[in-house]
Amino acid sequence: MVAVKETVEQVKQLDVDQYKYGFSTELEVEKAPKGLSEDIVRFISMKKGEPSWMLDWRLDAFRRWKTMDEPQWARVHYPKIDFNDSYYYAAPKKNAAPKTLDDVDPAILETYKKLGIPLREQELLAGVQTSKIAVDAVFDSVSVVTTFKEELKKAGVIFCSISEAIKDHPDLVKKYLGSVVPVTDNYYATLNCAVFTDGSFVYIPEGTRCPMELSTYFRINEKNTGQFERTLIIAEKGSYVSYLEGCTAPQRDENQLHAAVVELVALDDAEIKYSTVQNWYPGDADGKGGIYNFVTKRGDCRGANSKISWTQVETGSAITWKYPSCILRGDNSRGEFYSIAVSNGYQQVDSGTKMIHLGKNTSSRIISKGISAGHSQNTYRGQVSAHRKATNARNFTNCDSLLIGETCGAHTVPYLESKNASAVFEHEATTSKISEDQLFYCRQRGLSAEEATALIVNGFVKDVLQQLPMEFAVEAQKLISISLEGSVG
Amino acid sequence: MSNIAPLKTEAEQALIAQGSGIAPDRKAAFERFLESGLPHRRVEAYHYTDLRALLKNAPPPAKAGGKVSVTSPLADIDADIITIVDGHYEASLSSTPPKGVTVKMVTTLADDGSAQKSVLSSDPVIALNAAFSDSALDIAIDAKTELVKPLIIRLVTTAAHASYPRVRITVGDHAKAFIVESHEGGVAGSLIDSVLEVRMGDHVVFDHLRLNVVDHAATVLTSFGGAMGKESLCRSHNFIVGGALSRHQIFFRFEGEQSKAEISSASLLNKKQHADSTLVVDHAVPECQSREFFAHVLDDESTGVFQGKIIVRPGAQQTDGKMMSRAIVLEDGATMNNKPELEIFADDVACGHGATVGALDEDLLFYLRARGLPKTEAEALMLQAFVGEALESIEHDGIRDVLEALAEQWLKARSA
């Protein structure tokens, strides 16, 4: 078929180097010595001025981590990671706890400006946009600034870096940290427990609807640095929050490690909406460099009638290993997972979700769209399980894969486990290329092959894009176009 | 913690003892088994059927066949019969092979070079069969031979020991045959680990049925390997009502273009039965079609497992693969584990899978009950229709009737 052949040719020529966030910023940084040891863990804890219970928690995690093996089950291949060949702490030097934006290194502000992240509150207020976003900007290992703090405080919302939370709200941190993703959950999560350097903390008090979207922007800047951030969001009874996460990294030849842990807790009647646009550097056209993205994200619908919704657009990273999950513990709780995973070049994606039904009348919905091009491998891996007491559990799963070109792969590995007679699970998956009929129809109406492909791909991912907050939907749509440039107009 | 070698289970220790002094031609296979030991839940292919935990003991292999006292449910079918008792070919209970079919025993079988060509994977259960089977039954169906009657291979277990039968079938070009692999007998503590390997030529029509009606206390591990040439059709069915622990694994490979495979299975399980259906369909060449349909009915505290994988190799364009797994869980104690996988390396394909797990449709049940049917009867009617879908593609009317009767009997016993 001519149209698709053209498309395939263009995808082949596609320069993955079009990654437009690949620049790096020259900054004076303070680093921990290279390598990983108990001393490094102590160093990080000391740098962050943490209380002793936190250090003990980290050391315990580190000792456990040393006894664990790297998981092998995912469909990703990479040379063995030398965990001693990386820096575990890197912070911009001028970061002596900036009070206002004016205290932040202008080079960092310039970086975020280049990335299109609004850190200046007035810019938003002066603009025509009606919605506001509070941003927590994490640069390498530390949070550099959190905006709109005052306004959020009025509403009773706590939005700060996790390091601040450990100091200012130790009771909340002690109560919830590690309660969703236990210290020994998996190899990378345990490593994160030992060496995490920063991340965001959100607490929404009872009955509060967070007045604006909260957002964290992660940027890895330094060479040879791993980023280990930790995010904890707690939504008290009857509260609501929408949280956005974005990430980029400079273009480098070596692989950098990113192992984050995100924990969400939703109590009775609370709702958390968590959206991610993941755009770490994917490596160059030959598959050299790029971020290894090993992330553990889990939400606990702890209270009755609570709801957690994950939406993700994955376009970056050399390797993605990520399964945002929901534990549906409260009766009538609901979990959702919407995902678009686009892979090109030599990217490898192994991503999906887990929906663990424990409470009565729990329901979950999974919509996953995978698009593979180039030499990439794109795997959906998802688990849905109903425990013995999960009466009337409901799940609907739909995973569709679209292949562009002969050298890529698309795989689906779902696990459906039911131990309850009243649970109803439905799963469907399809894999196809862009249909000739659809293309023919569009072209007949005067669209070029490229425009037609773009239109069809957009239609393919529409279900998920609709779930994203407005500000992100636009960015996500652009990202998908860039990731598939050459095939999408 | 994970660096410590796991302790050998009782069954593993027994197998290792049985393997000491094994014949040189079986040694490689035995070592393959030793490398992995009994597969456990951390081995992906055995995640839901942990043989380390489920296989309590491994009885010694039977030296000779015992006395057959069970009657086959297929006894009334007009068919040619081959009987294997406790892993040993029983000539007196077998009929003369029909014209165009040659049956012979081969005793040197392991690693004669055929292993490389085999579609059977390096699975530990298959390795165990290769190590302990003392002979293989080779059945050759000549080209252009069309068997009028089905050929039933009865695999009967008479006592609490192990048997490792291996049957290799070659089907010549333009041939047509229906082979039934009927697992019967069995007692508490008996173990059968059988392998059936079929090589199909071009333009072949081949039907296969694996029937498991063994005693509810027996263990049945069976593997079916199929490789087919071009423009052929293969239908493979599986029907399970028996066994405490049963696993049927199918490794199927398309080696010629424009062939079609239909694979279906029905499992009716109750009490503490555990039945695993594992399937790998390998589309190695373009333009082939596969259809898979698996139905599970789970009562009491039984466990059903379905693991299906469709692989589309690079270049296998125009592949059309559809896989469906449906399960009905009747009691809260029962468990269904479903894992339908797609692994696709070619772009011009249409592949899909669906999986459902649930209870019987309340609305339908209400409809039937409103018309005066008691609950158990209404359920039986619905379940019969549900299982019927997996049986309808069986070409042989007589055999299909037998299976439907077996399903009916199971449902009756349930309502009683």
Interface residues (C-beta under 8 A of the other chain):
Chain A: V8 T67 M68 D69 W73 R388 S401 L403 I404 G405 E406 T407 C408 G409 A410 H411 T412 V413 P414 Y415 L416 E417 S418 K419 N420 A421 S422 A423 V424 F425 E426 H427 E428 A429 T430 T431 S432 K433
Chain B: M1 S2 N3 E44 P314 G315 Q317 A327 V329 L330 E331 D332 G333 A334 T335 M336 N337 N338 K339 P340 E341 L342 E343 I344 F345 A346 D347 D348 V349 A350 C351 G352 H353 G354 A355 T356 V357 G358 A359
